[in-house]
């Protein structure tokens, strides 16, 4: 996913900074990592408070195989319904930033 497309995802949240990271990209809002992009897909920062909402919304958690076992990361996909609805997408990106703020504390 190119940087312009990533910025479109976060347009209603505000200006983001994008940095290359391990074959993907990290997305920062107000200096805090809020999402990652890997394999052309955005994964939003999620925590124990917001995970139930993401799960109920149909998002899936980012996992990878690490030394023979699946490792779950605190990033989830954008729910499909939000991809065509800028207002709903803005709600999910806001949830991601809120989770990032809580993680920073």
Backbone atoms as SQL, in Angstrom:
CREATE TABLE atoms (id INTEGER PRIMARY KEY, chain TEXT, resi INTEGER, resn TEXT, atom TEXT, x REAL, y REAL, z REAL);
INSERT INTO atoms VALUES
  (1, 'A', 1, 'UNK', 'N', 0.852, -1.170, 0.000),
  (2, 'A', 1, 'UNK', 'CA', 0.000, 0.000, 0.000),
  (3, 'A', 1, 'UNK', 'C', 0.900, 1.235, 0.000),
  (4, 'A', 2, 'UNK', 'N', 0.601, 2.169, -0.868),
  (5, 'A', 2, 'UNK', 'CA', 1.454, 3.352, -0.917),
  (6, 'A', 2, 'UNK', 'C', 1.067, 4.345, 0.185),
  (7, 'A', 3, 'UNK', 'N', 1.964, 5.301, 0.427),
  (8, 'A', 3, 'UNK', 'CA', 1.766, 6.255, 1.522),
  (9, 'A', 3, 'UNK', 'C', 0.497, 7.081, 1.352),
  (10, 'A', 4, 'UNK', 'N', 0.144, 7.441, 0.134),
  (11, 'A', 4, 'UNK', 'CA', -1.070, 8.229, -0.092),
  (12, 'A', 4, 'UNK', 'C', -2.314, 7.448, 0.329),
  (13, 'A', 5, 'UNK', 'N', -2.346, 6.160, 0.035),
  (14, 'A', 5, 'UNK', 'CA', -3.487, 5.328, 0.429),
  (15, 'A', 5, 'UNK', 'C', -3.559, 5.203, 1.951),
  (16, 'A', 6, 'UNK', 'N', -2.410, 5.086, 2.592),
  (17, 'A', 6, 'UNK', 'CA', -2.391, 5.021, 4.055),
  (18, 'A', 6, 'UNK', 'C', -2.911, 6.329, 4.638),
  (19, 'A', 7, 'UNK', 'N', -2.459, 7.436, 4.089),
  (20, 'A', 7, 'UNK', 'CA', -2.932, 8.743, 4.587),
  (21, 'A', 7, 'UNK', 'C', -4.445, 8.884, 4.408),
  (22, 'A', 8, 'UNK', 'N', -4.986, 8.324, 3.341),
  (23, 'A', 8, 'UNK', 'CA', -6.435, 8.353, 3.127),
  (24, 'A', 8, 'UNK', 'C', -7.180, 7.626, 4.242),
  (25, 'A', 9, 'UNK', 'N', -6.625, 6.508, 4.695),
  (26, 'A', 9, 'UNK', 'CA', -7.258, 5.745, 5.780),
  (27, 'A', 9, 'UNK', 'C', -7.372, 6.602, 7.036),
  (28, 'A', 10, 'UNK', 'N', -6.354, 7.410, 7.301),
  (29, 'A', 10, 'UNK', 'CA', -6.294, 8.199, 8.530),
  (30, 'A', 10, 'UNK', 'C', -6.711, 9.657, 8.343),
  (31, 'A', 11, 'UNK', 'N', -7.276, 9.988, 7.199),
  (32, 'A', 11, 'UNK', 'CA', -7.589, 11.378, 6.865),
  (33, 'A', 11, 'UNK', 'C', -8.435, 12.081, 7.913),
  (34, 'A', 12, 'UNK', 'N', -9.427, 11.410, 8.446),
  (35, 'A', 12, 'UNK', 'CA', -10.314, 12.053, 9.428),
  (36, 'A', 12, 'UNK', 'C', -9.687, 12.121, 10.810),
  (37, 'A', 13, 'UNK', 'N', -8.711, 11.274, 11.085),
  (38, 'A', 13, 'UNK', 'CA', -8.023, 11.327, 12.376),
  (39, 'A', 13, 'UNK', 'C', -7.060, 12.507, 12.388),
  (40, 'A', 14, 'UNK', 'N', -6.330, 12.668, 11.300),
  (41, 'A', 14, 'UNK', 'CA', -5.372, 13.761, 11.195),
  (42, 'A', 14, 'UNK', 'C', -4.137, 13.333, 10.426),
  (43, 'A', 15, 'UNK', 'N', -3.178, 14.218, 10.353),
  (44, 'A', 15, 'UNK', 'CA', -1.943, 13.969, 9.617),
  (45, 'A', 15, 'UNK', 'C', -1.121, 12.889, 10.311),
  (46, 'A', 16, 'UNK', 'N', -0.701, 11.895, 9.550),
  (47, 'A', 16, 'UNK', 'CA', 0.116, 10.812, 10.093),
  (48, 'A', 16, 'UNK', 'C', 1.514, 10.846, 9.494),
  (49, 'A', 17, 'UNK', 'N', 2.440, 10.245, 10.218),
  (50, 'A', 17, 'UNK', 'CA', 3.804, 10.061, 9.751),
  (51, 'A', 17, 'UNK', 'C', 3.976, 8.580, 9.455),
  (52, 'A', 18, 'UNK', 'N', 4.588, 8.274, 8.337),
  (53, 'A', 18, 'UNK', 'CA', 4.756, 6.890, 7.901),
  (54, 'A', 18, 'UNK', 'C', 6.246, 6.591, 7.802),
  (55, 'A', 19, 'UNK', 'N', 6.664, 5.475, 8.426),
  (56, 'A', 19, 'UNK', 'CA', 8.070, 5.074, 8.402),
  (57, 'A', 19, 'UNK', 'C', 8.169, 3.622, 7.957),
  (58, 'A', 20, 'UNK', 'N', 9.211, 3.317, 7.195),
  (59, 'A', 20, 'UNK', 'CA', 9.448, 1.926, 6.783),
  (60, 'A', 20, 'UNK', 'C', 9.847, 1.103, 7.996),
  (61, 'A', 21, 'UNK', 'N', 9.360, -0.160, 8.004),
  (62, 'A', 21, 'UNK', 'CA', 9.614, -1.031, 9.145),
  (63, 'A', 21, 'UNK', 'C', 9.540, -2.482, 8.703),
  (64, 'A', 22, 'UNK', 'N', 10.602, -3.241, 8.825),
  (65, 'A', 22, 'UNK', 'CA', 10.603, -4.691, 8.610),
  (66, 'A', 22, 'UNK', 'C', 9.784, -5.144, 7.397),
  (67, 'A', 23, 'UNK', 'N', 9.963, -4.546, 6.276),
  (68, 'A', 23, 'UNK', 'CA', 9.244, -4.944, 5.077),
  (69, 'A', 23, 'UNK', 'C', 7.846, -4.368, 4.988),
  (70, 'A', 24, 'UNK', 'N', 7.450, -3.601, 5.969),
  (71, 'A', 24, 'UNK', 'CA', 6.144, -2.940, 5.973),
  (72, 'A', 24, 'UNK', 'C', 6.332, -1.483, 6.355),
  (73, 'A', 25, 'UNK', 'N', 5.312, -0.923, 6.970),
  (74, 'A', 25, 'UNK', 'CA', 5.372, 0.479, 7.379),
  (75, 'A', 25, 'UNK', 'C', 4.708, 0.636, 8.738),
  (76, 'A', 26, 'UNK', 'N', 5.202, 1.574, 9.509),
  (77, 'A', 26, 'UNK', 'CA', 4.555, 1.937, 10.761),
  (78, 'A', 26, 'UNK', 'C', 3.890, 3.298, 10.547),
  (79, 'A', 27, 'UNK', 'N', 2.743, 3.462, 11.189),
  (80, 'A', 27, 'UNK', 'CA', 1.951, 4.682, 11.029),
  (81, 'A', 27, 'UNK', 'C', 1.846, 5.353, 12.392),
  (82, 'A', 28, 'UNK', 'N', 2.287, 6.599, 12.458),
  (83, 'A', 28, 'UNK', 'CA', 2.292, 7.357, 13.703),
  (84, 'A', 28, 'UNK', 'C', 1.308, 8.517, 13.614),
  (85, 'A', 29, 'UNK', 'N', 0.575, 8.723, 14.696),
  (86, 'A', 29, 'UNK', 'CA', -0.272, 9.907, 14.834),
  (87, 'A', 29, 'UNK', 'C', 0.152, 10.583, 16.132),
  (88, 'A', 30, 'UNK', 'N', 0.439, 11.862, 16.049),
  (89, 'A', 30, 'UNK', 'CA', 0.947, 12.621, 17.204),
  (90, 'A', 30, 'UNK', 'C', 2.169, 11.940, 17.828),
  (91, 'A', 31, 'UNK', 'N', 3.015, 11.347, 16.990),
  (92, 'A', 31, 'UNK', 'CA', 4.246, 10.739, 17.449),
  (93, 'A', 31, 'UNK', 'C', 4.106, 9.368, 18.085),
  (94, 'A', 32, 'UNK', 'N', 2.895, 8.795, 18.048),
  (95, 'A', 32, 'UNK', 'CA', 2.645, 7.499, 18.679),
  (96, 'A', 32, 'UNK', 'C', 2.233, 6.496, 17.612),
  (97, 'A', 33, 'UNK', 'N', 2.862, 5.315, 17.617),
  (98, 'A', 33, 'UNK', 'CA', 2.513, 4.303, 16.626),
  (99, 'A', 33, 'UNK', 'C', 1.064, 3.872, 16.839),
  (100, 'A', 34, 'UNK', 'N', 0.287, 3.994, 15.776),
  (101, 'A', 34, 'UNK', 'CA', -1.149, 3.756, 15.834),
  (102, 'A', 34, 'UNK', 'C', -1.565, 2.605, 14.932),
  (103, 'A', 35, 'UNK', 'N', -0.726, 2.282, 13.969),
  (104, 'A', 35, 'UNK', 'CA', -1.049, 1.209, 13.031),
  (105, 'A', 35, 'UNK', 'C', 0.223, 0.760, 12.333),
  (106, 'A', 36, 'UNK', 'N', 0.088, -0.371, 11.660),
  (107, 'A', 36, 'UNK', 'CA', 1.156, -0.841, 10.793),
  (108, 'A', 36, 'UNK', 'C', 0.534, -1.240, 9.461),
  (109, 'A', 37, 'UNK', 'N', 1.362, -1.244, 8.446),
  (110, 'A', 37, 'UNK', 'CA', 0.954, -1.740, 7.128),
  (111, 'A', 37, 'UNK', 'C', 1.912, -2.858, 6.790),
  (112, 'A', 38, 'UNK', 'N', 1.345, -3.994, 6.423),
  (113, 'A', 38, 'UNK', 'CA', 2.161, -5.119, 5.981),
  (114, 'A', 38, 'UNK', 'C', 1.387, -5.894, 4.929),
  (115, 'A', 39, 'UNK', 'N', 2.081, -6.320, 3.909),
  (116, 'A', 39, 'UNK', 'CA', 1.469, -7.079, 2.812),
  (117, 'A', 39, 'UNK', 'C', 0.254, -6.364, 2.229),
  (118, 'A', 40, 'UNK', 'N', 0.320, -5.032, 2.167),
  (119, 'A', 40, 'UNK', 'CA', -0.753, -4.249, 1.552),
  (120, 'A', 40, 'UNK', 'C', -1.987, -4.071, 2.409),
  (121, 'A', 41, 'UNK', 'N', -1.889, -4.387, 3.686),
  (122, 'A', 41, 'UNK', 'CA', -3.048, -4.317, 4.572),
  (123, 'A', 41, 'UNK', 'C', -2.717, -3.484, 5.812),
  (124, 'A', 42, 'UNK', 'N', -3.688, -2.688, 6.253),
  (125, 'A', 42, 'UNK', 'CA', -3.535, -1.881, 7.461),
  (126, 'A', 42, 'UNK', 'C', -4.003, -2.685, 8.667),
  (127, 'A', 43, 'UNK', 'N', -3.205, -2.624, 9.734),
  (128, 'A', 43, 'UNK', 'CA', -3.566, -3.226, 11.017),
  (129, 'A', 43, 'UNK', 'C', -3.533, -2.119, 12.062),
  (130, 'A', 44, 'UNK', 'N', -4.641, -1.933, 12.761),
  (131, 'A', 44, 'UNK', 'CA', -4.774, -0.870, 13.750),
  (132, 'A', 44, 'UNK', 'C', -4.381, -1.363, 15.138),
  (133, 'A', 45, 'UNK', 'N', -3.806, -0.482, 15.946),
  (134, 'A', 45, 'UNK', 'CA', -3.416, -0.798, 17.315),
  (135, 'A', 45, 'UNK', 'C', -4.672, -1.092, 18.138),
  (136, 'A', 46, 'UNK', 'N', -4.621, -2.187, 18.886),
  (137, 'A', 46, 'UNK', 'CA', -5.748, -2.632, 19.692),
  (138, 'A', 46, 'UNK', 'C', -5.211, -3.063, 21.051),
  (139, 'A', 47, 'UNK', 'N', -6.031, -2.929, 22.080),
  (140, 'A', 47, 'UNK', 'CA', -5.650, -3.418, 23.403),
  (141, 'A', 47, 'UNK', 'C', -6.819, -4.197, 24.001),
  (142, 'A', 48, 'UNK', 'N', -6.684, -4.591, 25.252),
  (143, 'A', 48, 'UNK', 'CA', -7.732, -5.398, 25.900),
  (144, 'A', 48, 'UNK', 'C', -9.064, -4.667, 25.958),
  (145, 'A', 49, 'UNK', 'N', -9.029, -3.358, 26.008),
  (146, 'A', 49, 'UNK', 'CA', -10.270, -2.578, 26.068),
  (147, 'A', 49, 'UNK', 'C', -10.970, -2.549, 24.715),
  (148, 'A', 50, 'UNK', 'N', -10.217, -2.371, 23.642),
  (149, 'A', 50, 'UNK', 'CA', -10.839, -2.222, 22.317),
  (150, 'A', 50, 'UNK', 'C', -10.956, -3.528, 21.537),
  (151, 'A', 51, 'UNK', 'N', -10.223, -4.564, 21.926),
  (152, 'A', 51, 'UNK', 'CA', -10.258, -5.826, 21.176),
  (153, 'A', 51, 'UNK', 'C', -11.663, -6.400, 21.004),
  (154, 'A', 52, 'UNK', 'N', -12.512, -6.385, 22.039),
  (155, 'A', 52, 'UNK', 'CA', -13.867, -6.925, 21.829),
  (156, 'A', 52, 'UNK', 'C', -14.653, -6.199, 20.732),
  (157, 'A', 53, 'UNK', 'N', -14.445, -4.896, 20.604),
  (158, 'A', 53, 'UNK', 'CA', -15.120, -4.142, 19.548),
  (159, 'A', 53, 'UNK', 'C', -14.613, -4.561, 18.168),
  (160, 'A', 54, 'UNK', 'N', -13.312, -4.715, 18.054),
  (161, 'A', 54, 'UNK', 'CA', -12.733, -5.130, 16.777),
  (162, 'A', 54, 'UNK', 'C', -13.200, -6.533, 16.408),
  (163, 'A', 55, 'UNK', 'N', -13.218, -7.418, 17.384),
  (164, 'A', 55, 'UNK', 'CA', -13.679, -8.781, 17.120),
  (165, 'A', 55, 'UNK', 'C', -15.139, -8.787, 16.693),
  (166, 'A', 56, 'UNK', 'N', -15.977, -8.025, 17.400),
  (167, 'A', 56, 'UNK', 'CA', -17.402, -7.946, 17.055),
  (168, 'A', 56, 'UNK', 'C', -17.608, -7.322, 15.680),
  (169, 'A', 57, 'UNK', 'N', -16.683, -6.433, 15.285),
  (170, 'A', 57, 'UNK', 'CA', -16.771, -5.776, 13.981),
  (171, 'A', 57, 'UNK', 'C', -16.289, -6.645, 12.830),
  (172, 'A', 58, 'UNK', 'N', -15.786, -7.837, 13.153),
  (173, 'A', 58, 'UNK', 'CA', -15.329, -8.752, 12.109),
  (174, 'A', 58, 'UNK', 'C', -13.873, -8.599, 11.727),
  (175, 'A', 59, 'UNK', 'N', -13.114, -7.815, 12.497),
  (176, 'A', 59, 'UNK', 'CA', -11.690, -7.655, 12.215),
  (177, 'A', 59, 'UNK', 'C', -10.950, -8.925, 12.631),
  (178, 'A', 60, 'UNK', 'N', -9.742, -9.088, 12.099),
  (179, 'A', 60, 'UNK', 'CA', -8.940, -10.233, 12.502),
  (180, 'A', 60, 'UNK', 'C', -7.594, -9.747, 13.017),
  (181, 'A', 61, 'UNK', 'N', -7.098, -10.475, 13.982),
  (182, 'A', 61, 'UNK', 'CA', -5.853, -10.116, 14.633),
  (183, 'A', 61, 'UNK', 'C', -4.659, -10.531, 13.785),
  (184, 'A', 62, 'UNK', 'N', -3.626, -9.697, 13.790),
  (185, 'A', 62, 'UNK', 'CA', -2.397, -10.002, 13.075),
  (186, 'A', 62, 'UNK', 'C', -1.609, -11.024, 13.886),
  (187, 'A', 63, 'UNK', 'N', -1.271, -12.116, 13.237),
  (188, 'A', 63, 'UNK', 'CA', -0.446, -13.147, 13.862),
  (189, 'A', 63, 'UNK', 'C', 0.681, -13.512, 12.901),
  (190, 'A', 64, 'UNK', 'N', 1.722, -14.059, 13.452),
  (191, 'A', 64, 'UNK', 'CA', 2.802, -14.585, 12.621),
  (192, 'A', 64, 'UNK', 'C', 3.355, -15.837, 13.292),
  (193, 'A', 65, 'UNK', 'N', 4.027, -16.665, 12.498),
  (194, 'A', 65, 'UNK', 'CA', 4.628, -17.882, 13.022),
  (195, 'A', 65, 'UNK', 'C', 6.004, -17.557, 13.581),
  (196, 'A', 66, 'UNK', 'N', 6.173, -17.841, 14.846),
  (197, 'A', 66, 'UNK', 'CA', 7.450, -17.584, 15.503),
  (198, 'A', 66, 'UNK', 'C', 7.949, -18.825, 16.206),
  (199, 'A', 67, 'UNK', 'N', 9.002, -19.424, 15.675),
  (200, 'A', 67, 'UNK', 'CA', 9.623, -20.611, 16.268),
  (201, 'A', 67, 'UNK', 'C', 8.605, -21.714, 16.553),
  (202, 'A', 68, 'UNK', 'N', 7.801, -22.014, 15.554),
  (203, 'A', 68, 'UNK', 'CA', 6.880, -23.133, 15.647),
  (204, 'A', 68, 'UNK', 'C', 5.560, -22.853, 16.333),
  (205, 'A', 69, 'UNK', 'N', 5.331, -21.614, 16.735),
  (206, 'A', 69, 'UNK', 'CA', 4.043, -21.301, 17.349),
  (207, 'A', 69, 'UNK', 'C', 3.531, -19.969, 16.830),
  (208, 'A', 70, 'UNK', 'N', 2.235, -19.814, 16.856),
  (209, 'A', 70, 'UNK', 'CA', 1.603, -18.593, 16.381),
  (210, 'A', 70, 'UNK', 'C', 1.735, -17.503, 17.443),
  (211, 'A', 71, 'UNK', 'N', 2.180, -16.325, 17.022),
  (212, 'A', 71, 'UNK', 'CA', 2.344, -15.187, 17.919),
  (213, 'A', 71, 'UNK', 'C', 1.283, -14.153, 17.562),
  (214, 'A', 72, 'UNK', 'N', 0.468, -13.778, 18.539),
  (215, 'A', 72, 'UNK', 'CA', -0.589, -12.787, 18.329),
  (216, 'A', 72, 'UNK', 'C', -0.051, -11.404, 18.669),
  (217, 'A', 73, 'UNK', 'N', -0.274, -10.480, 17.760),
  (218, 'A', 73, 'UNK', 'CA', 0.189, -9.112, 17.943),
  (219, 'A', 73, 'UNK', 'C', -0.994, -8.203, 18.281),
  (220, 'A', 74, 'UNK', 'N', -0.739, -7.054, 18.910),
  (221, 'A', 74, 'UNK', 'CA', -1.831, -6.160, 19.310),
  (222, 'A', 74, 'UNK', 'C', -2.301, -5.245, 18.172),
  (223, 'A', 75, 'UNK', 'N', -2.460, -5.823, 16.992),
  (224, 'A', 75, 'UNK', 'CA', -2.923, -5.087, 15.818),
  (225, 'A', 75, 'UNK', 'C', -3.978, -5.919, 15.114),
  (226, 'A', 76, 'UNK', 'N', -5.053, -5.259, 14.718),
  (227, 'A', 76, 'UNK', 'CA', -6.166, -5.928, 14.049),
  (228, 'A', 76, 'UNK', 'C', -6.494, -5.197, 12.751),
  (229, 'A', 77, 'UNK', 'N', -7.058, -5.934, 11.804),
  (230, 'A', 77, 'UNK', 'CA', -7.453, -5.333, 10.533),
  (231, 'A', 77, 'UNK', 'C', -8.580, -4.327, 10.745),
  (232, 'A', 78, 'UNK', 'N', -8.763, -3.476, 9.761),
  (233, 'A', 78, 'UNK', 'CA', -9.911, -2.575, 9.741),
  (234, 'A', 78, 'UNK', 'C', -11.128, -3.430, 9.381),
  (235, 'A', 79, 'UNK', 'N', -12.220, -3.339, 10.151),
  (236, 'A', 79, 'UNK', 'CA', -13.416, -4.101, 9.775),
  (237, 'A', 79, 'UNK', 'C', -13.871, -3.749, 8.355),
  (238, 'A', 80, 'UNK', 'N', -14.266, -4.758, 7.592),
  (239, 'A', 80, 'UNK', 'CA', -14.636, -4.568, 6.181),
  (240, 'A', 80, 'UNK', 'C', -15.672, -3.477, 5.979),
  (241, 'A', 81, 'UNK', 'N', -16.664, -3.394, 6.860),
  (242, 'A', 81, 'UNK', 'CA', -17.735, -2.406, 6.702),
  (243, 'A', 81, 'UNK', 'C', -17.205, -0.978, 6.730),
  (244, 'A', 82, 'UNK', 'N', -16.071, -0.762, 7.397),
  (245, 'A', 82, 'UNK', 'CA', -15.521, 0.586, 7.512),
  (246, 'A', 82, 'UNK', 'C', -14.754, 1.024, 6.272),
  (247, 'A', 83, 'UNK', 'N', -14.378, 0.078, 5.435),
  (248, 'A', 83, 'UNK', 'CA', -13.557, 0.428, 4.277),
  (249, 'A', 83, 'UNK', 'C', -14.286, 1.309, 3.271),
  (250, 'A', 84, 'UNK', 'N', -15.604, 1.226, 3.240),
  (251, 'A', 84, 'UNK', 'CA', -16.390, 2.039, 2.306),
  (252, 'A', 84, 'UNK', 'C', -17.156, 3.158, 2.996),
  (253, 'A', 85, 'UNK', 'N', -16.899, 3.385, 4.280),
  (254, 'A', 85, 'UNK', 'CA', -17.633, 4.393, 5.043),
  (255, 'A', 85, 'UNK', 'C', -16.643, 5.251, 5.823),
  (256, 'A', 86, 'UNK', 'N', -16.326, 6.446, 5.310),
  (257, 'A', 86, 'UNK', 'CA', -15.326, 7.296, 5.962),
  (258, 'A', 86, 'UNK', 'C', -15.642, 7.623, 7.421),
  (259, 'A', 87, 'UNK', 'N', -16.922, 7.786, 7.753),
  (260, 'A', 87, 'UNK', 'CA', -17.284, 8.096, 9.140),
  (261, 'A', 87, 'UNK', 'C', -16.981, 6.912, 10.054),
  (262, 'A', 88, 'UNK', 'N', -17.319, 5.716, 9.605),
  (263, 'A', 88, 'UNK', 'CA', -17.042, 4.519, 10.402),
  (264, 'A', 88, 'UNK', 'C', -15.536, 4.269, 10.487),
  (265, 'A', 89, 'UNK', 'N', -14.837, 4.482, 9.391),
  (266, 'A', 89, 'UNK', 'CA', -13.389, 4.315, 9.385),
  (267, 'A', 89, 'UNK', 'C', -12.743, 5.257, 10.397),
  (268, 'A', 90, 'UNK', 'N', -13.245, 6.474, 10.473),
  (269, 'A', 90, 'UNK', 'CA', -12.718, 7.448, 11.432),
  (270, 'A', 90, 'UNK', 'C', -12.894, 6.958, 12.866),
  (271, 'A', 91, 'UNK', 'N', -13.989, 6.288, 13.156),
  (272, 'A', 91, 'UNK', 'CA', -14.216, 5.755, 14.504),
  (273, 'A', 91, 'UNK', 'C', -13.178, 4.685, 14.845),
  (274, 'A', 92, 'UNK', 'N', -12.876, 3.814, 13.880),
  (275, 'A', 92, 'UNK', 'CA', -11.901, 2.744, 14.127),
  (276, 'A', 92, 'UNK', 'C', -10.490, 3.300, 14.292),
  (277, 'A', 93, 'UNK', 'N', -10.122, 4.291, 13.485),
  (278, 'A', 93, 'UNK', 'CA', -8.777, 4.856, 13.628),
  (279, 'A', 93, 'UNK', 'C', -8.652, 5.605, 14.955),
  (280, 'A', 94, 'UNK', 'N', -9.739, 6.207, 15.407),
  (281, 'A', 94, 'UNK', 'CA', -9.737, 6.880, 16.710),
  (282, 'A', 94, 'UNK', 'C', -9.554, 5.846, 17.831),
  (283, 'A', 95, 'UNK', 'N', -10.248, 4.714, 17.724),
  (284, 'A', 95, 'UNK', 'CA', -10.068, 3.638, 18.713),
  (285, 'A', 95, 'UNK', 'C', -8.616, 3.167, 18.750),
  (286, 'A', 96, 'UNK', 'N', -7.996, 3.084, 17.581),
  (287, 'A', 96, 'UNK', 'CA', -6.598, 2.658, 17.507),
  (288, 'A', 96, 'UNK', 'C', -5.690, 3.654, 18.214),
  (289, 'A', 97, 'UNK', 'N', -5.925, 4.935, 17.999),
  (290, 'A', 97, 'UNK', 'CA', -5.103, 5.949, 18.656),
  (291, 'A', 97, 'UNK', 'C', -5.313, 5.913, 20.166),
  (292, 'A', 98, 'UNK', 'N', -6.545, 5.726, 20.602),
  (293, 'A', 98, 'UNK', 'CA', -6.817, 5.634, 22.036),
  (294, 'A', 98, 'UNK', 'C', -6.080, 4.439, 22.656),
  (295, 'A', 99, 'UNK', 'N', -6.067, 3.301, 21.955),
  (296, 'A', 99, 'UNK', 'CA', -5.332, 2.125, 22.441),
  (297, 'A', 99, 'UNK', 'C', -3.833, 2.427, 22.491),
  (298, 'A', 100, 'UNK', 'N', -3.337, 3.134, 21.490),
  (299, 'A', 100, 'UNK', 'CA', -1.914, 3.495, 21.463),
  (300, 'A', 100, 'UNK', 'C', -1.566, 4.406, 22.631),
  (301, 'A', 101, 'UNK', 'N', -2.449, 5.333, 22.955),
  (302, 'A', 101, 'UNK', 'CA', -2.217, 6.208, 24.100),
  (303, 'A', 101, 'UNK', 'C', -2.172, 5.419, 25.402),
  (304, 'A', 102, 'UNK', 'N', -3.092, 4.475, 25.553),
  (305, 'A', 102, 'UNK', 'CA', -3.095, 3.661, 26.780),
  (306, 'A', 102, 'UNK', 'C', -1.830, 2.810, 26.870),
  (307, 'A', 103, 'UNK', 'N', -1.362, 2.301, 25.743),
  (308, 'A', 103, 'UNK', 'CA', -0.148, 1.474, 25.731),
  (309, 'A', 103, 'UNK', 'C', 1.092, 2.288, 26.105),
  (310, 'A', 104, 'UNK', 'N', 1.074, 3.544, 25.775),
  (311, 'A', 104, 'UNK', 'CA', 2.219, 4.410, 26.037),
  (312, 'A', 104, 'UNK', 'C', 2.384, 4.713, 27.523),
  (313, 'A', 105, 'UNK', 'N', 1.295, 4.655, 28.289),
  (314, 'A', 105, 'UNK', 'CA', 1.342, 4.997, 29.719),
  (315, 'A', 105, 'UNK', 'C', 2.079, 4.002, 30.533);
